[in-house]
């Protein structure tokens, strides 16, 4: 395949990268020493370290990202320095083919930065991987001449990988509600359901399990608290999907095709 992923619309810290387990409040240390060590972690840029983050392959039709952070101990260099990551642990063999092999750069004069680990759903060795049970993969720096391993607790990070995606309850019909609000099924706007179509929508729109409220009154385009969009905004989302699909088909050898062998349409 050729072309760029639409996952760039997920800045996600994306939907989805759900924070797993607990986190440590300690800061990542930076010391003025004669040696350079590289601390890596998932958490916050301020140095708070999470035990793990969750990544769902189903939220990206092609390539998705996991943000992570790196910071040196030692003095900044007068030249760019690069490092790579490698997976290890229980699911490493299955995850490794999906990881984009790339050099991450610590710029000259910098002590660290925010980076993106790229994983491609289409490169899973088996599409059924992680669809019934999540698994764990850890990442560490590949040894090089520029950096030693980081300080304790900052030498690796953990990702919980899964590949679950279920059809929204409100796709074909709207479940009965006790209030007076009127909602419309997603099918009225986006057509028949398929896993591939829904994956593509999540990747482009950054919305999961949202609902469409129908009302004559003026409504906000999107209400985050209830994950609700107005019918007017829903129509705009359809146009956005049509444009994204046209761009995808123009930059790939074959049109986007669902799991049933049919070409995806909006």
Protein Blocks (a to p, Z undefined) as FASTA:
>chain_A
ZZddfklmmmolghklccehjddfbdcdddddfbdcddddeddfnopacfbdcddfklpf
kbccdddddddeddddfbdcddddddedjklmmmmmmpccddddddehiabdcddddddf
klgfblkgoklbccdddddddddfkbccddehilbccdddddddcddfklmpccddfbfb
dcddfklmnopadfklmmmmmmmnopahiacdddfbdcdfbdfklopacfklmmmmmmmm
mmmmmmmmmmcfbdcddfkopacdZZ
